[in-house]
Amino acid sequence: MKKVAIIPLALGVFVGGAAIKLGLDALQKAKADSAQETATVVVATAEIPATSAIDRTMVKVIETPMTPLIGVDAYGDVDKVIGRVAGYSVPRGGVVRESLLAPKGTPAGLAVRIKSGYRAVSVKVNEVTGVAYQIRPGAFVDVIAVMTVNSGRRKQTVSRTILQKIEVAAVGRLLTASTDGKGKAAKSVTLLVKDTEAPKLHLAQTRGKLTLALRSDDDKLDSEDGQSTEGDLLGELAEQVAATALEPEETKPQKPRAIMVVNGLARREHLIGGEQAPAREERPRRTPRRAITVASPSGDAEEDDEREETPMAEIPD
């Protein structure tokens, strides 16, 4: 009986010792955490939009525990970030780091968003071609061109995707997305394209009509170049329309026009255009000869003095 009573006592002592050990470890860990090194960093008091210059109302200095999330390029002095331009948007409470700022001396504005080897090109949009004004700065779009091209002896309309995964730099004059999540009604969208793609975009906008197709932020793949023609859309009906367009048009016979050519006393009528009839020539009418009597100075009449009256040329009406 005594041995049976000792076993529960031994178990109790063991459990109690383990609990004490866990408690001591927790206290030591808490002391270590309280003694953890802190850092002085500059954080944003409100969201700092990209391409905007930083002033004193946008940032402040706080003390925070040193963690790898702060980064080695975090600023600890407010004076070092005043006047700098944000290259990327800094959220409220976010640490202001060198990698989030534009190079020193960069002016505020759209030029901050243009990377080396890229160009900013604006295209016209409306509510339909601009995805119901839901496109925002920082989004990615595909550019579709619709234009009329010559295909053999006839013209047809072609729709083709000419650019894919193009970043939107600005919507109208708005360089950053609005915080309320609403789109902005604008007449233009500025795209960031490679320097070799800028002429293609300008040509497509001049020769045809452009439409923007909004992409998901997670869609990073390039799809095959899509292209559609009237034949793809209408099928057999397009062939019938093409055959009708190639049939020669019936021409109605033109009525001839008459002109009169006068050559001295002779007149000749000519027909121009249409089925020409043989020319018709009219001879001048001759005036018959007649005898007239002319009195001489002596008063004697000269008989049988025949003279011919020359008729005047007739002028056609």
Buried (B, 14 or more C-beta within 10 A) or exposed (E): EEEEEEEEEEEEEEEEEEEEEEEEEEEEEEEEEEEEEEBEBBBBEEBBBBBBBBEEEBBEEEEBEEEEEBBEEBBEEBEEBBEBBBBBBBEEEBBBBBEBBBEEEBEBBBEBBBEEEBBBBBBEBEEEBBBEBBBBBBBBBBBBBBBEEEBEEEEBBBBBBBBBEBBBBBBBEBBBBEEEEEBBEBEEBBBBBEEEBBEBBEEBBEEBEBBBBBBEEEEEEEEEEEEBBBBEEEEEEBEEBBEEEEEEEEEEEEEEEEEEEEEEBEBEBBBEEEEEEEEEEBEEEEEEEEEEEEEEEEEEEEEEEEEEEEEEEEEEE
